[in-house]
Every structure is written in structure tokens, then in C-alpha cells.
Amino acid sequence: MVAAVLFDLERIIPRDVRALGDLNDSKQQLADTRAALFPVILRTAAKVVILSRCAPGIDARGLHVTNLAALHEALGKVACPGCICLSDGFPVAPLGYDQLAVVGGDARSAAIAAASVIAKETRDRYMRRADLAHPGWEFSSHVGYSTPEHRDAIERLGISPLHRRSFQSMAYQQLALSG
């Protein structure tokens, strides 16, 4: 998942200022904190864009190239005249707006941190729904991260349609994966 957020400072009310003070790298936050921030970000943002890419597309293009292309598209959808498009760490292709790649951006920029929270919370919600469609892999508990339980499920069941075939993992290497 990739997300981009354009805040509307006029929409932020005092209680939201306090809540937005919790913004940080989504991977550094508890799931409950991310879930609580999600509606606050949506309420205070002028625009939010969330994009997802499928496993076969990532396998075909590569994860980094796919992520940069999705980020470029998301930023293009929230950009407006006079804004500066911020990306976390990596520059994206020109958009026609001022841009800045911010190393460690999700700890230095509220907009980048908000996009990180939106993307992570959306992905976690998707993985919980995917658990119902793909029982046995226990997506709702590990939400796609390579935990021992996730690796055990792959060893037991193979990979699901949601798994990237190009992902390098010890669990994957034990399986015979054909294109």
C-alpha cells in the first residue's frame, strides 16, 4: 500500500492537534494508536489517496520500482499549486510541483507520517479481510509480516494468491515455486 496525504490546516481543531501529535513512523506505533489516528487524519486532510498494487505486478516490475511508481501517482493526485510534495527517503519522478525527498520522513514530517499510518492501517484492514478469503495463512494475526507462524503456514500450505513469488524468504526457498 502507498498513501499520500495533503493536510488542510483550516480543518484541524484543537482536539485533533493533540491526536496528530502522536504521528510517527507507523511501524513504531501500536496498532490501537494507528487505528485511532486513522479517522483523525481522514477528518483533517484535504485529500487522501491510497493505492495498492497486486503481487503479480510487483513480481513483474520489482518492489522498489512499483512502490516509486505508485508513490508518484499518489502524490500527483494530492498535489496542488503551491504545495511541496514530500516523499519518504526516495525521490520520485518529476510531477510538475516542487518536491523533496526526506530521509527518515515519517519521523520528520506530519504529512509523511500520516500517509504511513493510512497505508499501514489500510493494509492491516485488508489483511484481516483476506484472512476470511484465504483461511489457514492466518493473515489477520501477522498481517503479512514474516513471523514464525506465517512461515509455518507457507510451509504447510504453500503460498496463497496474495504472496509475491519474487519475495526472498527462507520459507519460500524451501518450496518449489514455478512462475
Rosetta blueprint (number, residue, H / E / L):
1 M L
2 V E
3 A E
4 A E
5 V E
6 L E
7 F E
8 D L
9 L H
10 E H
11 R H
12 I L
13 I L
14 P H
15 R H
16 D H
17 V H
18 R H
19 A H
20 L H
21 G L
22 D L
23 L L
24 N L
25 D L
26 S H
27 K H
28 Q H
29 Q L
30 L L
31 A H
32 D H
33 T H
34 R H
35 A H
36 A H
37 L H
38 F H
39 P H
40 V H
41 I H
42 L H
43 R H
44 T H
45 A E
46 A E
47 K E
48 V E
49 V E
50 I E
51 L E
52 S L
53 R L
54 C L
55 A H
56 P H
57 G H
58 I H
59 D H
60 A H
61 R H
62 G L
63 L H
64 H H
65 V H
66 T H
67 N H
68 L H
69 A H
70 A H
71 L H
72 H H
73 E H
74 A H
75 L H
76 G H
77 K H
78 V H
79 A L
80 C L
81 P L
82 G L
83 C L
84 I E
85 C E
86 L E
87 S E
88 D E
89 G L
90 F L
91 P L
92 V L
93 A L
94 P L
95 L L
96 G L
97 Y L
98 D E
99 Q E
100 L E
101 A E
102 V E
103 V L
104 G L
105 G H
106 D H
107 A H
108 R H
109 S L
110 A H
111 A H
112 I H
113 A H
114 A H
115 A H
116 S H
117 V H
118 I H
119 A H
120 K H
121 E H
122 T H
123 R H
124 D H
125 R H
126 Y H
127 M H
128 R H
129 R H
130 A H
131 D H
132 L H
133 A H
134 H L
135 P L
136 G L
137 W L
138 E L
139 F H
140 S H
141 S H
142 H H
143 V L
144 G L
145 Y L
146 S L
147 T L
148 P H
149 E H
150 H H
151 R H
152 D H
153 A H
154 I H
155 E H
156 R H
157 L H
158 G L
159 I L
160 S L
161 P L
162 L L
163 H L
164 R L
165 R L
166 S L
167 F L
168 Q L
169 S L
170 M H
171 A H
172 Y H
173 Q H
174 Q L
175 L L
176 A L
177 L L
178 S L
179 G L
